[in-house]
Amino acid sequence: MIKLKIEANGNQTLTKVCNHCGCHIDNLTTDDILVKPPNNDLTIKDSQGNEITRTELPTELTECKCEECND
């Protein structure tokens, strides 16, 4: 699962958390979660200028398990 935390001072943090217990697994960037809308002619690029072609998030971001819950 992806968690977005927005602090009162405006800082935003993206993290990957376990779908079962909610523990922190990894820090993410917006490049990690960029997707192109399906059936759309928009050109979406990441921070390095590479075109984004995926239309859905990879499984490792939608079905996250920590080491303890994965056993």
PDB file with one MODEL, atoms N, CA, C and O in Angstrom:
MODEL        1
ATOM      1  N   MET A   1       0.852  -1.154   0.000  1.00  0.00           N
ATOM      2  CA  MET A   1       0.000   0.000   0.000  1.00  0.00           C
ATOM      3  C   MET A   1       0.905   1.226   0.000  1.00  0.00           C
ATOM      4  O   MET A   1       2.005   1.201   0.553  1.00  0.00           O
ATOM      5  N   ILE A   2       0.439   2.274  -0.613  1.00  0.00           N
ATOM      6  CA  ILE A   2       1.174   3.531  -0.655  1.00  0.00           C
ATOM      7  C   ILE A   2       0.524   4.494   0.331  1.00  0.00           C
ATOM      8  O   ILE A   2      -0.698   4.637   0.363  1.00  0.00           O
ATOM      9  N   LYS A   3       1.351   5.147   1.130  1.00  0.00           N
ATOM     10  CA  LYS A   3       0.849   6.088   2.126  1.00  0.00           C
ATOM     11  C   LYS A   3       1.429   7.474   1.833  1.00  0.00           C
ATOM     12  O   LYS A   3       2.640   7.626   1.670  1.00  0.00           O
ATOM     13  N   LEU A   4       0.566   8.469   1.770  1.00  0.00           N
ATOM     14  CA  LEU A   4       0.981   9.857   1.596  1.00  0.00           C
ATOM     15  C   LEU A   4       0.737  10.585   2.906  1.00  0.00           C
ATOM     16  O   LEU A   4      -0.381  10.603   3.420  1.00  0.00           O
ATOM     17  N   LYS A   5       1.797  11.186   3.442  1.00  0.00           N
ATOM     18  CA  LYS A   5       1.689  11.957   4.681  1.00  0.00           C
ATOM     19  C   LYS A   5       1.976  13.414   4.339  1.00  0.00           C
ATOM     20  O   LYS A   5       3.023  13.732   3.775  1.00  0.00           O
ATOM     21  N   ILE A   6       1.041  14.297   4.684  1.00  0.00           N
ATOM     22  CA  ILE A   6       1.216  15.728   4.464  1.00  0.00           C
ATOM     23  C   ILE A   6       1.266  16.399   5.829  1.00  0.00           C
ATOM     24  O   ILE A   6       0.300  16.357   6.590  1.00  0.00           O
ATOM     25  N   GLU A   7       2.403  17.019   6.130  1.00  0.00           N
ATOM     26  CA  GLU A   7       2.591  17.679   7.416  1.00  0.00           C
ATOM     27  C   GLU A   7       2.050  19.101   7.371  1.00  0.00           C
ATOM     28  O   GLU A   7       1.818  19.646   6.292  1.00  0.00           O
ATOM     29  N   ALA A   8       1.850  19.701   8.536  1.00  0.00           N
ATOM     30  CA  ALA A   8       1.306  21.049   8.638  1.00  0.00           C
ATOM     31  C   ALA A   8       2.171  22.078   7.906  1.00  0.00           C
ATOM     32  O   ALA A   8       1.657  23.077   7.402  1.00  0.00           O
ATOM     33  N   ASN A   9       3.486  21.834   7.849  1.00  0.00           N
ATOM     34  CA  ASN A   9       4.379  22.783   7.177  1.00  0.00           C
ATOM     35  C   ASN A   9       4.424  22.570   5.663  1.00  0.00           C
ATOM     36  O   ASN A   9       5.166  23.262   4.966  1.00  0.00           O
ATOM     37  N   GLY A  10       3.638  21.620   5.146  1.00  0.00           N
ATOM     38  CA  GLY A  10       3.558  21.382   3.710  1.00  0.00           C
ATOM     39  C   GLY A  10       4.443  20.263   3.197  1.00  0.00           C
ATOM     40  O   GLY A  10       4.330  19.892   2.029  1.00  0.00           O
ATOM     41  N   ASN A  11       5.328  19.703   4.033  1.00  0.00           N
ATOM     42  CA  ASN A  11       6.170  18.589   3.602  1.00  0.00           C
ATOM     43  C   ASN A  11       5.312  17.370   3.305  1.00  0.00           C
ATOM     44  O   ASN A  11       4.398  17.037   4.060  1.00  0.00           O
ATOM     45  N   GLN A  12       5.621  16.710   2.196  1.00  0.00           N
ATOM     46  CA  GLN A  12       4.899  15.513   1.797  1.00  0.00           C
ATOM     47  C   GLN A  12       5.858  14.336   1.747  1.00  0.00           C
ATOM     48  O   GLN A  12       6.980  14.456   1.255  1.00  0.00           O
ATOM     49  N   THR A  13       5.404  13.184   2.265  1.00  0.00           N
ATOM     50  CA  THR A  13       6.224  11.982   2.288  1.00  0.00           C
ATOM     51  C   THR A  13       5.424  10.820   1.719  1.00  0.00           C
ATOM     52  O   THR A  13       4.309  10.548   2.163  1.00  0.00           O
ATOM     53  N   LEU A  14       6.001  10.134   0.728  1.00  0.00           N
ATOM     54  CA  LEU A  14       5.405   8.923   0.163  1.00  0.00           C
ATOM     55  C   LEU A  14       6.154   7.723   0.703  1.00  0.00           C
ATOM     56  O   LEU A  14       7.383   7.678   0.654  1.00  0.00           O
ATOM     57  N   THR A  15       5.412   6.742   1.224  1.00  0.00           N
ATOM     58  CA  THR A  15       6.045   5.527   1.728  1.00  0.00           C
ATOM     59  C   THR A  15       5.266   4.298   1.287  1.00  0.00           C
ATOM     60  O   THR A  15       4.067   4.364   1.013  1.00  0.00           O
ATOM     61  N   LYS A  16       5.972   3.177   1.226  1.00  0.00           N
ATOM     62  CA  LYS A  16       5.338   1.886   0.984  1.00  0.00           C
ATOM     63  C   LYS A  16       5.174   1.241   2.347  1.00  0.00           C
ATOM     64  O   LYS A  16       6.146   1.103   3.090  1.00  0.00           O
ATOM     65  N   VAL A  17       3.946   0.844   2.686  1.00  0.00           N
ATOM     66  CA  VAL A  17       3.664   0.231   3.981  1.00  0.00           C
ATOM     67  C   VAL A  17       2.994  -1.124   3.772  1.00  0.00           C
ATOM     68  O   VAL A  17       2.372  -1.372   2.739  1.00  0.00           O
ATOM     69  N   CYS A  18       3.133  -1.987   4.762  1.00  0.00           N
ATOM     70  CA  CYS A  18       2.546  -3.322   4.722  1.00  0.00           C
ATOM     71  C   CYS A  18       1.013  -3.226   4.699  1.00  0.00           C
ATOM     72  O   CYS A  18       0.420  -2.492   5.490  1.00  0.00           O
ATOM     73  N   ASN A  19       0.387  -3.968   3.791  1.00  0.00           N
ATOM     74  CA  ASN A  19      -1.077  -3.979   3.704  1.00  0.00           C
ATOM     75  C   ASN A  19      -1.723  -4.607   4.937  1.00  0.00           C
ATOM     76  O   ASN A  19      -2.888  -4.335   5.226  1.00  0.00           O
ATOM     77  N   HIS A  20      -0.980  -5.449   5.671  1.00  0.00           N
ATOM     78  CA  HIS A  20      -1.563  -6.182   6.791  1.00  0.00           C
ATOM     79  C   HIS A  20      -1.376  -5.476   8.123  1.00  0.00           C
ATOM     80  O   HIS A  20      -2.343  -5.284   8.860  1.00  0.00           O
ATOM     81  N   CYS A  21      -0.139  -5.083   8.448  1.00  0.00           N
ATOM     82  CA  CYS A  21       0.098  -4.486   9.773  1.00  0.00           C
ATOM     83  C   CYS A  21       0.371  -2.976   9.705  1.00  0.00           C
ATOM     84  O   CYS A  21       0.368  -2.304  10.736  1.00  0.00           O
ATOM     85  N   GLY A  22       0.606  -2.438   8.502  1.00  0.00           N
ATOM     86  CA  GLY A  22       0.812  -1.004   8.349  1.00  0.00           C
ATOM     87  C   GLY A  22       2.216  -0.511   8.648  1.00  0.00           C
ATOM     88  O   GLY A  22       2.438   0.698   8.705  1.00  0.00           O
ATOM     89  N   CYS A  23       3.167  -1.413   8.842  1.00  0.00           N
ATOM     90  CA  CYS A  23       4.529  -0.972   9.149  1.00  0.00           C
ATOM     91  C   CYS A  23       5.222  -0.430   7.900  1.00  0.00           C
ATOM     92  O   CYS A  23       4.876  -0.785   6.773  1.00  0.00           O
ATOM     93  N   HIS A  24       6.207   0.438   8.128  1.00  0.00           N
ATOM     94  CA  HIS A  24       6.972   1.062   7.050  1.00  0.00           C
ATOM     95  C   HIS A  24       7.865   0.028   6.377  1.00  0.00           C
ATOM     96  O   HIS A  24       8.548  -0.742   7.051  1.00  0.00           O
ATOM     97  N   ILE A  25       7.858   0.013   5.031  1.00  0.00           N
ATOM     98  CA  ILE A  25       8.709  -0.893   4.276  1.00  0.00           C
ATOM     99  C   ILE A  25       9.792  -0.120   3.526  1.00  0.00           C
ATOM    100  O   ILE A  25      10.964  -0.493   3.564  1.00  0.00           O
ATOM    101  N   ASP A  26       9.395   0.965   2.838  1.00  0.00           N
ATOM    102  CA  ASP A  26      10.353   1.681   2.005  1.00  0.00           C
ATOM    103  C   ASP A  26       9.859   3.096   1.751  1.00  0.00           C
ATOM    104  O   ASP A  26       8.656   3.354   1.769  1.00  0.00           O
ATOM    105  N   ASN A  27      10.797   4.017   1.515  1.00  0.00           N
ATOM    106  CA  ASN A  27      10.447   5.369   1.096  1.00  0.00           C
ATOM    107  C   ASN A  27      10.280   5.375  -0.414  1.00  0.00           C
ATOM    108  O   ASN A  27      10.993   4.662  -1.121  1.00  0.00           O
ATOM    109  N   LEU A  28       9.341   6.176  -0.913  1.00  0.00           N
ATOM    110  CA  LEU A  28       9.067   6.253  -2.337  1.00  0.00           C
ATOM    111  C   LEU A  28       9.225   7.687  -2.832  1.00  0.00           C
ATOM    112  O   LEU A  28       9.262   8.629  -2.041  1.00  0.00           O
ATOM    113  N   THR A  29       9.316   7.837  -4.141  1.00  0.00           N
ATOM    114  CA  THR A  29       9.293   9.143  -4.783  1.00  0.00           C
ATOM    115  C   THR A  29       8.108   9.166  -5.741  1.00  0.00           C
ATOM    116  O   THR A  29       7.503   8.127  -6.005  1.00  0.00           O
ATOM    117  N   THR A  30       7.777  10.331  -6.256  1.00  0.00           N
ATOM    118  CA  THR A  30       6.675  10.403  -7.213  1.00  0.00           C
ATOM    119  C   THR A  30       6.989   9.589  -8.465  1.00  0.00           C
ATOM    120  O   THR A  30       6.073   9.064  -9.097  1.00  0.00           O
ATOM    121  N   ASP A  31       8.272   9.472  -8.840  1.00  0.00           N
ATOM    122  CA  ASP A  31       8.643   8.641  -9.989  1.00  0.00           C
ATOM    123  C   ASP A  31       8.201   7.192  -9.800  1.00  0.00           C
ATOM    124  O   ASP A  31       7.856   6.521 -10.773  1.00  0.00           O
ATOM    125  N   ASP A  32       8.206   6.703  -8.563  1.00  0.00           N
ATOM    126  CA  ASP A  32       7.827   5.320  -8.276  1.00  0.00           C
ATOM    127  C   ASP A  32       6.350   5.045  -8.534  1.00  0.00           C
ATOM    128  O   ASP A  32       5.970   3.904  -8.800  1.00  0.00           O
ATOM    129  N   ILE A  33       5.514   6.078  -8.458  1.00  0.00           N
ATOM    130  CA  ILE A  33       4.069   5.852  -8.552  1.00  0.00           C
ATOM    131  C   ILE A  33       3.415   6.462  -9.789  1.00  0.00           C
ATOM    132  O   ILE A  33       2.194   6.403  -9.931  1.00  0.00           O
ATOM    133  N   LEU A  34       4.212   7.048 -10.688  1.00  0.00           N
ATOM    134  CA  LEU A  34       3.646   7.642 -11.896  1.00  0.00           C
ATOM    135  C   LEU A  34       3.034   6.581 -12.795  1.00  0.00           C
ATOM    136  O   LEU A  34       3.647   5.544 -13.050  1.00  0.00           O
ATOM    137  N   VAL A  35       1.827   6.841 -13.276  1.00  0.00           N
ATOM    138  CA  VAL A  35       1.175   5.979 -14.255  1.00  0.00           C
ATOM    139  C   VAL A  35       0.527   6.858 -15.318  1.00  0.00           C
ATOM    140  O   VAL A  35       0.138   7.995 -15.050  1.00  0.00           O
ATOM    141  N   LYS A  36       0.417   6.322 -16.511  1.00  0.00           N
ATOM    142  CA  LYS A  36      -0.238   7.022 -17.616  1.00  0.00           C
ATOM    143  C   LYS A  36      -1.689   6.564 -17.667  1.00  0.00           C
ATOM    144  O   LYS A  36      -1.956   5.362 -17.632  1.00  0.00           O
ATOM    145  N   PRO A  37      -2.626   7.498 -17.749  1.00  0.00           N
ATOM    146  CA  PRO A  37      -4.029   7.086 -17.861  1.00  0.00           C
ATOM    147  C   PRO A  37      -4.235   6.238 -19.122  1.00  0.00           C
ATOM    148  O   PRO A  37      -3.718   6.580 -20.185  1.00  0.00           O
ATOM    149  N   PRO A  38      -4.983   5.138 -19.012  1.00  0.00           N
ATOM    150  CA  PRO A  38      -5.218   4.295 -20.197  1.00  0.00           C
ATOM    151  C   PRO A  38      -6.013   5.049 -21.258  1.00  0.00           C
ATOM    152  O   PRO A  38      -6.802   5.940 -20.942  1.00  0.00           O
ATOM    153  N   ASN A  39      -5.798   4.685 -22.513  1.00  0.00           N
ATOM    154  CA  ASN A  39      -6.498   5.295 -23.649  1.00  0.00           C
ATOM    155  C   ASN A  39      -6.360   6.810 -23.655  1.00  0.00           C
ATOM    156  O   ASN A  39      -7.344   7.524 -23.852  1.00  0.00           O
ATOM    157  N   ASN A  40      -5.147   7.304 -23.441  1.00  0.00           N
ATOM    158  CA  ASN A  40      -4.899   8.731 -23.369  1.00  0.00           C
ATOM    159  C   ASN A  40      -3.636   9.051 -24.153  1.00  0.00           C
ATOM    160  O   ASN A  40      -2.656   8.308 -24.093  1.00  0.00           O
ATOM    161  N   ASP A  41      -3.661  10.154 -24.886  1.00  0.00           N
ATOM    162  CA  ASP A  41      -2.519  10.548 -25.707  1.00  0.00           C
ATOM    163  C   ASP A  41      -1.531  11.441 -24.969  1.00  0.00           C
ATOM    164  O   ASP A  41      -0.591  11.948 -25.581  1.00  0.00           O
ATOM    165  N   LEU A  42      -1.723  11.644 -23.666  1.00  0.00           N
ATOM    166  CA  LEU A  42      -0.799  12.469 -22.889  1.00  0.00           C
ATOM    167  C   LEU A  42       0.588  11.840 -22.864  1.00  0.00           C
ATOM    168  O   LEU A  42       0.724  10.617 -22.841  1.00  0.00           O
ATOM    169  N   THR A  43       1.603  12.674 -22.868  1.00  0.00           N
ATOM    170  CA  THR A  43       2.968  12.195 -22.680  1.00  0.00           C
ATOM    171  C   THR A  43       3.365  12.545 -21.251  1.00  0.00           C
ATOM    172  O   THR A  43       3.526  13.719 -20.914  1.00  0.00           O
ATOM    173  N   ILE A  44       3.521  11.528 -20.417  1.00  0.00           N
ATOM    174  CA  ILE A  44       3.892  11.708 -19.015  1.00  0.00           C
ATOM    175  C   ILE A  44       5.369  11.346 -18.895  1.00  0.00           C
ATOM    176  O   ILE A  44       5.792  10.297 -19.379  1.00  0.00           O
ATOM    177  N   LYS A  45       6.159  12.214 -18.248  1.00  0.00           N
ATOM    178  CA  LYS A  45       7.588  11.953 -18.075  1.00  0.00           C
ATOM    179  C   LYS A  45       7.959  12.018 -16.601  1.00  0.00           C
ATOM    180  O   LYS A  45       7.379  12.782 -15.829  1.00  0.00           O
ATOM    181  N   ASP A  46       8.950  11.192 -16.224  1.00  0.00           N
ATOM    182  CA  ASP A  46       9.435  11.205 -14.851  1.00  0.00           C
ATOM    183  C   ASP A  46      10.461  12.326 -14.671  1.00  0.00           C
ATOM    184  O   ASP A  46      10.702  13.100 -15.597  1.00  0.00           O
ATOM    185  N   SER A  47      11.054  12.412 -13.507  1.00  0.00           N
ATOM    186  CA  SER A  47      11.976  13.500 -13.196  1.00  0.00           C
ATOM    187  C   SER A  47      13.256  13.457 -14.026  1.00  0.00           C
ATOM    188  O   SER A  47      13.973  14.455 -14.106  1.00  0.00           O
ATOM    189  N   GLN A  48      13.550  12.318 -14.642  1.00  0.00           N
ATOM    190  CA  GLN A  48      14.732  12.175 -15.492  1.00  0.00           C
ATOM    191  C   GLN A  48      14.421  12.409 -16.968  1.00  0.00           C
ATOM    192  O   GLN A  48      15.312  12.338 -17.813  1.00  0.00           O
ATOM    193  N   GLY A  49      13.150  12.690 -17.277  1.00  0.00           N
ATOM    194  CA  GLY A  49      12.745  12.928 -18.663  1.00  0.00           C
ATOM    195  C   GLY A  49      12.354  11.684 -19.424  1.00  0.00           C
ATOM    196  O   GLY A  49      12.106  11.753 -20.628  1.00  0.00           O
ATOM    197  N   ASN A  50      12.290  10.534 -18.745  1.00  0.00           N
ATOM    198  CA  ASN A  50      11.884   9.281 -19.387  1.00  0.00           C
ATOM    199  C   ASN A  50      10.368   9.213 -19.487  1.00  0.00           C
ATOM    200  O   ASN A  50       9.663   9.555 -18.538  1.00  0.00           O
ATOM    201  N   GLU A  51       9.867   8.774 -20.631  1.00  0.00           N
ATOM    202  CA  GLU A  51       8.422   8.675 -20.818  1.00  0.00           C
ATOM    203  C   GLU A  51       7.853   7.518 -19.997  1.00  0.00           C
ATOM    204  O   GLU A  51       8.424   6.428 -19.967  1.00  0.00           O
ATOM    205  N   ILE A  52       6.740   7.762 -19.343  1.00  0.00           N
ATOM    206  CA  ILE A  52       6.038   6.742 -18.557  1.00  0.00           C
ATOM    207  C   ILE A  52       5.013   6.069 -19.457  1.00  0.00           C
ATOM    208  O   ILE A  52       4.170   6.736 -20.057  1.00  0.00           O
ATOM    209  N   THR A  53       5.087   4.737 -19.548  1.00  0.00           N
ATOM    210  CA  THR A  53       4.150   4.009 -20.406  1.00  0.00           C
ATOM    211  C   THR A  53       3.233   3.081 -19.614  1.00  0.00           C
ATOM    212  O   THR A  53       2.218   2.627 -20.143  1.00  0.00           O
ATOM    213  N   ARG A  54       3.569   2.790 -18.354  1.00  0.00           N
ATOM    214  CA  ARG A  54       2.720   1.860 -17.592  1.00  0.00           C
ATOM    215  C   ARG A  54       1.382   2.531 -17.261  1.00  0.00           C
ATOM    216  O   ARG A  54       1.320   3.735 -17.014  1.00  0.00           O
ATOM    217  N   THR A  55       0.328   1.736 -17.263  1.00  0.00           N
ATOM    218  CA  THR A  55      -1.017   2.254 -17.032  1.00  0.00           C
ATOM    219  C   THR A  55      -1.581   1.834 -15.674  1.00  0.00           C
ATOM    220  O   THR A  55      -2.698   2.207 -15.316  1.00  0.00           O
ATOM    221  N   GLU A  56      -0.802   1.059 -14.924  1.00  0.00           N
ATOM    222  CA  GLU A  56      -1.222   0.712 -13.559  1.00  0.00           C
ATOM    223  C   GLU A  56       0.027   0.495 -12.706  1.00  0.00           C
ATOM    224  O   GLU A  56       1.122   0.265 -13.219  1.00  0.00           O
ATOM    225  N   LEU A  57      -0.169   0.575 -11.410  1.00  0.00           N
ATOM    226  CA  LEU A  57       0.951   0.394 -10.493  1.00  0.00           C
ATOM    227  C   LEU A  57       1.425  -1.053 -10.501  1.00  0.00           C
ATOM    228  O   LEU A  57       0.615  -1.965 -10.668  1.00  0.00           O
ATOM    229  N   PRO A  58       2.720  -1.275 -10.323  1.00  0.00           N
ATOM    230  CA  PRO A  58       3.213  -2.650 -10.237  1.00  0.00           C
ATOM    231  C   PRO A  58       2.688  -3.346  -8.979  1.00  0.00           C
ATOM    232  O   PRO A  58       2.372  -2.689  -7.988  1.00  0.00           O
ATOM    233  N   THR A  59       2.599  -4.654  -9.024  1.00  0.00           N
ATOM    234  CA  THR A  59       2.067  -5.455  -7.926  1.00  0.00           C
ATOM    235  C   THR A  59       2.817  -5.212  -6.619  1.00  0.00           C
ATOM    236  O   THR A  59       2.208  -5.217  -5.548  1.00  0.00           O
ATOM    237  N   GLU A  60       4.145  -4.996  -6.694  1.00  0.00           N
ATOM    238  CA  GLU A  60       4.912  -4.802  -5.462  1.00  0.00           C
ATOM    239  C   GLU A  60       4.531  -3.515  -4.720  1.00  0.00           C
ATOM    240  O   GLU A  60       4.923  -3.329  -3.568  1.00  0.00           O
ATOM    241  N   LEU A  61       3.771  -2.628  -5.370  1.00  0.00           N
ATOM    242  CA  LEU A  61       3.283  -1.432  -4.677  1.00  0.00           C
ATOM    243  C   LEU A  61       1.827  -1.566  -4.231  1.00  0.00           C
ATOM    244  O   LEU A  61       1.390  -0.849  -3.330  1.00  0.00           O
ATOM    245  N   THR A  62       1.088  -2.456  -4.838  1.00  0.00           N
ATOM    246  CA  THR A  62      -0.325  -2.611  -4.471  1.00  0.00           C
ATOM    247  C   THR A  62      -0.562  -3.739  -3.477  1.00  0.00           C
ATOM    248  O   THR A  62      -1.538  -3.710  -2.727  1.00  0.00           O
ATOM    249  N   GLU A  63       0.324  -4.734  -3.463  1.00  0.00           N
ATOM    250  CA  GLU A  63       0.194  -5.880  -2.552  1.00  0.00           C
ATOM    251  C   GLU A  63       1.465  -6.002  -1.723  1.00  0.00           C
ATOM    252  O   GLU A  63       2.277  -6.896  -1.961  1.00  0.00           O
ATOM    253  N   CYS A  64       1.642  -5.120  -0.763  1.00  0.00           N
ATOM    254  CA  CYS A  64       2.872  -5.045   0.026  1.00  0.00           C
ATOM    255  C   CYS A  64       2.747  -5.859   1.308  1.00  0.00           C
ATOM    256  O   CYS A  64       1.736  -5.796   2.008  1.00  0.00           O
ATOM    257  N   LYS A  65       3.802  -6.628   1.601  1.00  0.00           N
ATOM    258  CA  LYS A  65       3.880  -7.358   2.869  1.00  0.00           C
ATOM    259  C   LYS A  65       5.274  -7.172   3.441  1.00  0.00           C
ATOM    260  O   LYS A  65       6.270  -7.259   2.724  1.00  0.00           O
ATOM    261  N   CYS A  66       5.332  -6.917   4.728  1.00  0.00           N
ATOM    262  CA  CYS A  66       6.628  -6.827   5.407  1.00  0.00           C
ATOM    263  C   CYS A  66       7.182  -8.230   5.612  1.00  0.00           C
ATOM    264  O   CYS A  66       6.501  -9.216   5.330  1.00  0.00           O
ATOM    265  N   GLU A  67       8.406  -8.324   6.099  1.00  0.00           N
ATOM    266  CA  GLU A  67       9.023  -9.640   6.301  1.00  0.00           C
ATOM    267  C   GLU A  67       8.251 -10.485   7.317  1.00  0.00           C
ATOM    268  O   GLU A  67       8.146 -11.700   7.151  1.00  0.00           O
ATOM    269  N   GLU A  68       7.708  -9.857   8.370  1.00  0.00           N
ATOM    270  CA  GLU A  68       6.976 -10.613   9.377  1.00  0.00           C
ATOM    271  C   GLU A  68       5.647 -11.135   8.843  1.00  0.00           C
ATOM    272  O   GLU A  68       5.276 -12.271   9.137  1.00  0.00           O
ATOM    273  N   CYS A  69       4.925 -10.335   8.069  1.00  0.00           N
ATOM    274  CA  CYS A  69       3.620 -10.746   7.541  1.00  0.00           C
ATOM    275  C   CYS A  69       3.770 -11.675   6.336  1.00  0.00           C
ATOM    276  O   CYS A  69       2.824 -12.379   5.981  1.00  0.00           O
ATOM    277  N   ASN A  70       4.934 -11.686   5.711  1.00  0.00           N
ATOM    278  CA  ASN A  70       5.169 -12.511   4.542  1.00  0.00           C
ATOM    279  C   ASN A  70       5.431 -13.975   4.890  1.00  0.00           C
ATOM    280  O   ASN A  70       5.381 -14.842   4.018  1.00  0.00           O
ATOM    281  N   ASP A  71       5.708 -14.244   6.154  1.00  0.00           N
ATOM    282  CA  ASP A  71       5.978 -15.633   6.580  1.00  0.00           C
ATOM    283  C   ASP A  71       4.720 -16.459   6.655  1.00  0.00           C
ATOM    284  O   ASP A  71       4.777 -17.641   6.996  1.00  0.00           O
TER     285      ASP A  71
ENDMDL
END
